[in-house]
Amino acid sequence: MDIDSHIVPTKYWHKLDDGRIQCDLCPRECQLRDGKRGVCFVRQNLDGMIKLTTYGRSSGFCIDPIEKKPLNHFYPGSSVLSFGTAGCNLCCKFCQNWDISKSREFDTLSASASPEELALTAARMGCKSIAFTYNDPVIFLEYAVDVAKACREHKIKTVAVTAGYIKPEPRVEFFKYIDAANVDLKGFTQNFYHKICSGHLSDVLDTLLYLHHETQVWFEITTLLIPGENDSSTELEQQCRWVHDNLGADVPLHFSAFHPDFHMLDKPKTPASTLLRARDIALQQGLNHVYTGNVFDVAGGSTYCPGCKKQVINRDWYELGEYHLNAEGKCTYCGTQLPGCFSGAPGHFGRNRIPISIG
């Protein structure tokens, strides 16, 4: 793709009386003078409109296990072609992918691929799906939507790993073409979102409610637990109760361990005991599928039948062991239907991570 093809017009913006343009993609509502970029870095005021400047560009391509996204109820054991771009519309001090999400260098985007090339590559490599990940796909909505459309033509699923920080109108267009999502619910207080992420909790909760009530998107939730910031039992109880009461008992919830990074180097890594406590709290609040991540915990990584309580998918990191679901995802012990997307036998991609080149 030539350089001009990486810069495309967008439609979620409007002009202000003072000559600036307001971007209407996400709740930040960046107001930009000519030539200025939004907080996300990839959307810019050019020629009197907001343009996406990274269409078709990527920080690299890799084939991962789907459980790494993490998605434990979306075609378990399958492989997913993963890629991201650069930039982000949140400013999380603890960002674990800051070299990509906070990059301001176009050298980060050394790879490129058209939507059709991505879909064909995923099909050729035997991937069940393509994931927009590493940075938030909301900010490259136009590229993500075109990739998702191409994927549907080739029977490839699409996955969004996102913080869910998007306004209602573009949210409809974005998720219309997405098959599954992992939504990063970063904490459960507005103070945390304001102080640590420069965002608003309510906008993320709105996205979760939208996904549950108005779409067929399969989604799971991840919360990275940071010692002393969002890991109190009170906050975890409130979060899990809200998930249960508003999204239902069957929404999978993942608690992952933090490690010091980016602008949060003064905090210790999350002890395994915190994740185990969080999982216990979630189960006590009535959630059926609660997982731990970034630690070795076979029990916390495995899936259990909500009917008979037996283990139906054993996981050792991303490696599947014993599997007791039929082709439709029903428990072979008691017949209970597990929530999620299942089709035939599970995949066996395992812990592999395969960097690839396209084009």
VENDATA-V436879 format. One record per helix or strand. SS is the DSSP state (hx for helix, st for strand). FROM is the first residue (numbers start at 1). LEN is the number of residues. If there is no record, write none. Layout:
ss:SS from:FROM len:LEN
ss:SS from:FROM len:LEN
//
This chain:
ss:hx from:3 len:4
ss:st from:8 len:2
ss:st from:13 len:3
ss:st from:21 len:3
ss:st from:31 len:2
ss:st from:37 len:1
ss:st from:43 len:4
ss:st from:49 len:4
ss:st from:57 len:2
ss:st from:60 len:6
ss:hx from:66 len:4
ss:st from:74 len:1
ss:st from:79 len:6
ss:hx from:98 len:4
ss:hx from:106 len:3
ss:st from:111 len:2
ss:hx from:115 len:10
ss:st from:129 len:4
ss:hx from:137 len:17
ss:st from:157 len:6
ss:hx from:168 len:9
ss:st from:180 len:5
ss:hx from:190 len:8
ss:hx from:201 len:14
ss:st from:218 len:8
ss:hx from:233 len:15
ss:st from:253 len:5
ss:st from:261 len:1
ss:st from:264 len:1
ss:hx from:272 len:13
ss:st from:290 len:4
ss:hx from:298 len:4
ss:st from:303 len:2
ss:st from:311 len:6
ss:st from:319 len:5
ss:st from:325 len:1
ss:st from:330 len:2
ss:st from:337 len:1
ss:st from:341 len:1
ss:st from:354 len:3
//
